[in-house]
């Protein structure tokens, strides 16, 4: 079926009309259509053939169906931000992305962000329309981004958005729980002198001003007896030490605090107990642990 027709107006004039607009698209090539029109009449000796050049009008391309996305705050290490879609206005699906080009414009920091134009059936190679950060972990903050889609005829659509990176500060001890030493007369019913050392690594991440750490030493339980405990530890090259001398329960001492920046550190914590009361006198517990406080 012809995509075009030349119906008569009944007065000797004719209109050139489009009756099927599929496979029409403006690209980077020649967007002129040339029609060969033959005019004839039953009484005419011969027909008349005319060539008519018609420009194919362009339409503005569309990003994401016309709605600029709202990007949720990014809280994990990732390059990927958003997968944009773009259409050039063609009513033919095989042509509606022809000669579209993505770019980052305006105040976008193109050292930190990029958008792809590679089309591939291999999802590992395809980057078309993908907005990504150039680094795996972009510094916390809010960044303005302007995405521009340009079609083959030079028309553009622009999407202005912002991307916020907000990382939750964390401090992780590995193995988890080894930052706490608990010596008690349930595990040692005979009481007496006991010593336990635990070691591991401590990792601080996304803490702009770091974490403060200290060792807290406590005597807990129900016994009325007194005993002595020293609490010692290290984080990296920093030493912590405190103790409870001939103290009953409840009692507590804390070391001074030291601030640690983002990074990974080796740690150790040792609890030495002298004359832990036996279980017959009631519960006696020496508890030593690293206490962490985020620095605002």
Secondary structure, DSSP 8 states (H G I E B T S, - for coil): --SEEEEE-SSS-EEEEES--TT----SS--EEEEEEEE--TT-SS-EEEEEEEE------EEGGG-------B-S--SEEEE--EE-S-SSTTTTTTT-EEEEETT--TTTEEEB----SSTTT--BTEEEESSSS--SEEEEEEEEEE-TTS-EEEEEEEEEE----EEEEESTTTTEEEEETTTSTT-EEEEEEEEEEEEEES-TT-EEEEEEEEEEES----EEEEEEEEETTEEEEEEEEEE-SSEEEE---EEE-SEEEEEEEEEEEEEE--GGG--EEEEEEEEEEE--
